[in-house]
Amino acid sequence: MDDAEFDRRVAAGEFLEWAWVHGHRYGTLRSEVERVLAAGSSVVLEIDVQGGLSVRASMPDAVLVFVEPPSVEELERRLRARGTEDESQIETRLRNARSEMDRAPEYDVRIVNDDLDRACSELEEVIHTYEMDGGPSEDVRD
């Protein structure tokens, strides 16, 4: 949507979450999430930390999963290997990543993405645990 429509929807409270991320605005329409939930399905959102915490504020029962790199050094290696950002953009992303990683303890589950197949399996297990079994037997926030 264009900037005017985005602004209108923000003002109307239509976003479950929205944020500026790396110079761009992103958001999740509340109506879309509610539509899927009403149909009896779970919703998985791939959003940044501030978006996740905004969702938690609006939907306290949301399960937040923090997917993190094994280290900041590995994240930097991955960013440089992609070759899609210039030095300034890499520094911005690394600075933002450090800040976001500091917020990881506020999430329910943390998955270290050091092996893609294992990380995907862990995410599938988390979804299954919460969707089918009602969550772990203990409070994950303890």
JOMOUR-V915519 format. One record per run of one state. SS is the DSSP state (hx for helix, st for strand, lp for the rest). FROM is the first residue (numbers start at 0). TO is the last residue. If there is no record, write none. Layout:
SS & FROM & TO
SS & FROM & TO
This chain:
lp & 0 & 1
hx & 2 & 10
lp & 11 & 13
st & 14 & 20
lp & 21 & 22
st & 23 & 28
hx & 29 & 37
lp & 38 & 47
hx & 48 & 57
lp & 58 & 63
st & 64 & 67
lp & 68 & 70
hx & 71 & 81
lp & 82 & 85
hx & 86 & 101
lp & 102 & 102
hx & 103 & 105
lp & 106 & 107
st & 108 & 111
lp & 112 & 114
hx & 115 & 132
lp & 133 & 141
